[in-house]
Amino acid sequence: MHLPDIAYKSLQIPLIYLLVTGVGILLHILWPIAFTDHTLRIATLGFVFLFCAPLILIWAHNHRMTKEADDGRYAEHNLGCGPYRYSRHPRYVAVALMMIGLALVMNSVILFAIIIMTSFVLSLTIIPRQEKFLTRQFPGYADYKKRVRMWL
């Protein structure tokens, strides 16, 4: 089934992460598998991730693509600014980091594995479709893809 371009623009990857995280938490409650007995060390790392993720989201939001007033198209000059210098999808990185932080705070191997698998599947399915759309929308996006990694 081929979805129109607008479907890729409106698809909410953070909602996918939220749904998958809910499933992961439920599985963790049913079958708790811990990383280690050193819960404080793992939880501290998780809290660092949970603290940094919203900061990355705010940073990415402040450097998002903005519309040009005269023709309604997005400005390409924002490509490669702020966190977009390091990742083509810093908001997805931030959401994944937040969910990984939660998995570490919960000391849950199952939740961690589910988040990593979800990121991998999204990298192979939905994100490439979004990038095809972006490449058609912005002539400079193809060069940007060569310079900047998808995740980190």
Sine and cosine of phi, psi and omega as CSV:
sin_phi,cos_phi,sin_psi,cos_psi,sin_omega,cos_omega
0.00,0.00,0.76,-0.65,0.01,-1.00
-0.97,-0.23,0.87,-0.50,0.03,-1.00
-1.00,-0.03,0.55,-0.83,0.06,-1.00
-0.91,0.41,0.31,-0.95,-0.03,-1.00
-0.80,0.60,-0.61,0.79,-0.06,-1.00
-0.87,0.49,-0.50,0.87,0.02,-1.00
-0.91,0.42,-0.59,0.81,0.01,-1.00
-0.95,0.30,-0.53,0.85,0.03,-1.00
-0.94,0.35,-0.59,0.81,-0.12,-0.99
-1.00,-0.09,-0.12,0.99,-0.01,-1.00
-0.91,0.42,0.79,-0.62,-0.11,-0.99
-0.98,-0.17,1.00,-0.03,0.02,-1.00
-0.86,0.50,-0.62,0.78,0.06,-1.00
-0.85,0.52,-0.55,0.84,0.05,-1.00
-0.93,0.38,-0.57,0.82,0.08,-1.00
-0.89,0.46,-0.72,0.69,0.05,-1.00
-0.86,0.50,-0.66,0.75,0.00,-1.00
-0.89,0.46,-0.70,0.71,0.03,-1.00
-0.89,0.46,-0.73,0.68,-0.01,-1.00
-0.90,0.43,-0.60,0.80,0.04,-1.00
-0.90,0.43,-0.65,0.76,0.06,-1.00
-0.86,0.51,-0.69,0.73,0.05,-1.00
-0.90,0.45,-0.67,0.74,0.01,-1.00
-0.89,0.46,-0.63,0.77,0.04,-1.00
-0.91,0.42,-0.68,0.74,0.04,-1.00
-0.87,0.49,-0.70,0.71,0.03,-1.00
-0.90,0.43,-0.59,0.81,0.04,-1.00
-0.91,0.42,-0.62,0.79,0.04,-1.00
-0.90,0.43,-0.64,0.77,-0.02,-1.00
-0.97,0.26,-0.64,0.77,-0.04,-1.00
-0.71,-0.70,0.98,0.19,-0.04,-1.00
-0.95,0.32,0.88,-0.47,0.09,-1.00
-0.85,-0.53,0.89,-0.46,-0.08,-1.00
-1.00,-0.07,0.45,-0.89,0.11,-0.99
-0.91,0.41,-0.73,0.68,-0.13,-0.99
-0.34,-0.94,0.20,-0.98,0.10,-1.00
-0.99,0.17,-0.25,0.97,0.00,-1.00
-0.99,0.11,0.92,0.39,-0.11,-0.99
-0.87,0.50,-0.61,0.80,-0.05,-1.00
-0.89,0.45,-0.66,0.75,0.01,-1.00
-0.90,0.44,-0.73,0.68,0.00,-1.00
-0.90,0.43,-0.69,0.72,-0.02,-1.00
-0.90,0.43,-0.61,0.79,0.02,-1.00
-0.89,0.46,-0.71,0.71,0.06,-1.00
-0.87,0.49,-0.67,0.74,0.05,-1.00
-0.87,0.50,-0.67,0.74,0.02,-1.00
-0.92,0.40,-0.56,0.83,0.08,-1.00
-0.89,0.46,-0.71,0.70,0.04,-1.00
-0.88,0.47,-0.69,0.72,0.00,-1.00
-0.90,0.43,-0.51,0.86,0.04,-1.00
-0.97,0.25,-0.66,0.75,-0.07,-1.00
-0.96,0.27,-0.55,0.84,-0.09,-1.00
-0.85,0.53,-0.75,0.66,0.04,-1.00
-0.90,0.44,-0.53,0.85,0.05,-1.00
-0.90,0.44,-0.64,0.76,0.06,-1.00
-0.91,0.41,-0.66,0.75,0.04,-1.00
-0.87,0.50,-0.70,0.71,0.01,-1.00
-0.91,0.42,-0.69,0.72,0.02,-1.00
-0.87,0.50,-0.72,0.70,0.01,-1.00
-0.91,0.42,-0.64,0.77,0.00,-1.00
-0.88,0.47,-0.63,0.78,-0.01,-1.00
-0.95,0.32,-0.27,0.96,0.00,-1.00
-0.89,-0.46,0.31,0.95,-0.03,-1.00
-0.93,0.37,0.23,-0.97,0.03,-1.00
-0.92,0.40,0.73,-0.68,0.02,-1.00
-0.91,-0.42,0.50,-0.87,-0.02,-1.00
-0.99,0.16,0.63,-0.78,0.12,-0.99
-0.97,0.22,0.66,-0.76,-0.08,-1.00
-0.93,0.38,-0.58,0.81,-0.15,-0.99
-0.97,0.25,-0.65,0.76,-0.06,-1.00
-0.87,-0.49,-0.02,1.00,0.05,-1.00
0.98,0.18,-0.03,1.00,0.04,-1.00
-1.00,0.09,0.33,-0.94,0.00,-1.00
-0.98,0.19,0.55,-0.84,0.01,-1.00
-0.99,0.17,0.76,-0.65,0.00,-1.00
-0.99,0.15,-0.25,0.97,-0.06,-1.00
-0.91,0.42,-0.22,0.98,0.01,-1.00
-0.99,0.14,-0.20,0.98,0.03,-1.00
-0.90,0.45,0.81,-0.58,0.05,-1.00
1.00,0.09,0.26,0.97,0.04,-1.00
-0.97,-0.23,0.45,-0.89,0.06,-1.00
0.85,0.53,-0.69,-0.72,-0.03,-1.00
-0.94,0.35,-0.27,0.96,0.02,-1.00
-0.95,0.31,-0.10,1.00,0.14,-0.99
-0.96,0.27,-0.45,0.90,-0.12,-0.99
-0.96,-0.27,-0.43,0.90,-0.05,-1.00
-0.52,-0.85,0.67,-0.74,0.07,-1.00
-0.95,0.30,-0.32,0.95,-0.04,-1.00
-0.72,-0.69,0.91,0.42,-0.06,-1.00
-0.91,0.41,-0.43,0.90,0.04,-1.00
-0.94,0.35,-0.62,0.78,0.06,-1.00
-0.92,0.40,-0.62,0.78,0.06,-1.00
-0.87,0.50,-0.70,0.71,-0.02,-1.00
-0.90,0.45,-0.68,0.73,0.00,-1.00
-0.91,0.41,-0.69,0.73,0.04,-1.00
-0.89,0.46,-0.66,0.75,0.03,-1.00
-0.88,0.47,-0.63,0.77,0.04,-1.00
-0.89,0.45,-0.69,0.72,-0.02,-1.00
-0.94,0.35,-0.60,0.80,0.08,-1.00
-0.91,0.42,-0.65,0.76,0.07,-1.00
-0.85,0.52,-0.67,0.74,0.04,-1.00
-0.89,0.46,-0.68,0.74,0.02,-1.00
-0.88,0.48,-0.63,0.78,0.02,-1.00
-0.94,0.34,-0.66,0.75,0.04,-1.00
-0.88,0.47,-0.64,0.77,0.02,-1.00
-0.98,0.21,-0.17,0.98,-0.06,-1.00
0.83,0.55,0.74,0.68,-0.12,-0.99
-0.91,-0.42,0.94,-0.33,0.06,-1.00
-0.91,0.42,-0.65,0.76,-0.04,-1.00
-0.89,0.46,-0.75,0.67,0.01,-1.00
-0.89,0.45,-0.67,0.74,0.03,-1.00
-0.86,0.51,-0.74,0.67,-0.01,-1.00
-0.89,0.45,-0.64,0.77,0.00,-1.00
-0.91,0.42,-0.65,0.76,0.02,-1.00
-0.90,0.43,-0.70,0.72,0.01,-1.00
-0.90,0.44,-0.70,0.72,0.02,-1.00
-0.90,0.44,-0.64,0.77,0.02,-1.00
-0.89,0.46,-0.69,0.72,0.03,-1.00
-0.87,0.49,-0.65,0.76,0.02,-1.00
-0.90,0.44,-0.73,0.69,0.00,-1.00
-0.90,0.44,-0.68,0.73,0.04,-1.00
-0.88,0.47,-0.60,0.80,0.02,-1.00
-0.91,0.42,-0.44,0.90,-0.03,-1.00
-0.99,-0.13,-0.28,0.96,-0.12,-0.99
-0.89,-0.46,-0.95,0.30,-0.16,-0.99
-0.98,0.21,-0.71,0.71,-0.08,-1.00
-0.88,0.48,-0.67,0.74,0.06,-1.00
-0.87,0.49,-0.56,0.83,0.05,-1.00
-0.91,0.40,-0.67,0.74,0.04,-1.00
-0.89,0.46,-0.63,0.78,-0.03,-1.00
-0.94,0.34,-0.53,0.85,0.12,-0.99
-0.89,0.46,-0.68,0.74,0.05,-1.00
-0.88,0.48,-0.72,0.69,-0.02,-1.00
-0.91,0.42,-0.58,0.81,0.03,-1.00
-0.91,0.42,-0.61,0.79,0.05,-1.00
-0.95,0.32,-0.59,0.81,-0.04,-1.00
-0.95,0.31,-0.62,0.79,-0.12,-0.99
-0.82,-0.57,0.92,-0.39,0.00,-1.00
-0.84,0.54,-0.52,0.85,-0.02,-1.00
-0.98,0.17,-0.09,1.00,-0.09,-1.00
-0.93,0.36,-0.54,0.84,0.01,-1.00
-0.88,0.47,-0.68,0.73,0.05,-1.00
-0.92,0.39,-0.63,0.78,0.03,-1.00
-0.87,0.50,-0.66,0.75,0.02,-1.00
-0.88,0.47,-0.54,0.84,0.02,-1.00
-0.95,0.31,-0.51,0.86,-0.07,-1.00
-1.00,0.05,-0.52,0.85,-0.17,-0.99
-0.85,-0.52,0.67,-0.74,0.00,-1.00
-0.96,0.30,0.35,-0.94,0.01,-1.00
-0.91,0.41,-0.77,0.64,-0.04,-1.00
-0.98,-0.18,-0.99,0.13,0.03,-1.00
-0.65,-0.76,0.00,0.00,0.00,0.00
